[in-house]
Amino acid sequence: QYGGKEVLDRAIPAVLERHSAAREVLFDVKEAEVVVQEKTSSKLLCRYPYPTISCVGRRVDSSNLFAFCVAASPESPDGSTFDCLVFASSSEQECEEIIKRIAAGFKHTEWSV
């Protein structure tokens, strides 16, 4: 139920252990949102405005894996629950760049909420 960056150390392995079918995606970090599309068909899989993303980061032992948490039920009366989405980038440098761009997105949109 907590969506801070401290959960990523537990959430990333938990997501990976589910053995969900991995998909190749196009990950687009835009000015006000993150957009994820299926690579082969360009079908929109998800779109998250920065205010819905609670944290972004990676584990120290996973140089090309990164994750972010999103509010799954922001309207729920007992507080939000969060989903953790985990992605593999092609390199450690690409991973770092994506994390930095999402973090910059937080700064660009912090005054719009």
KAMO-V16855 format. One record per backbone hydrogen bond with DSSP energy under -1.0 kcal/mol. NH is the residue of the N-H (numbers start at 0). CO is the residue of the C=O. If there is no record, write none. Layout:
nh	co
NH	CO
NH	CO
//
This chain:
nh	co
6	3
7	4
10	6
11	7
13	9
14	10
15	11
16	12
18	15
25	36
27	34
29	32
33	47
34	27
35	45
36	25
37	42
38	23
41	37
44	35
45	35
47	33
49	31
51	48
52	49
53	68
56	66
61	58
65	86
66	56
67	84
68	54
69	82
70	51
71	80
72	80
75	72
78	75
82	69
84	67
86	65
88	63
94	90
95	91
96	92
97	93
98	94
99	95
100	96
101	97
102	98
103	99
104	100
105	101
106	102
107	103
108	104
109	105
111	108
//
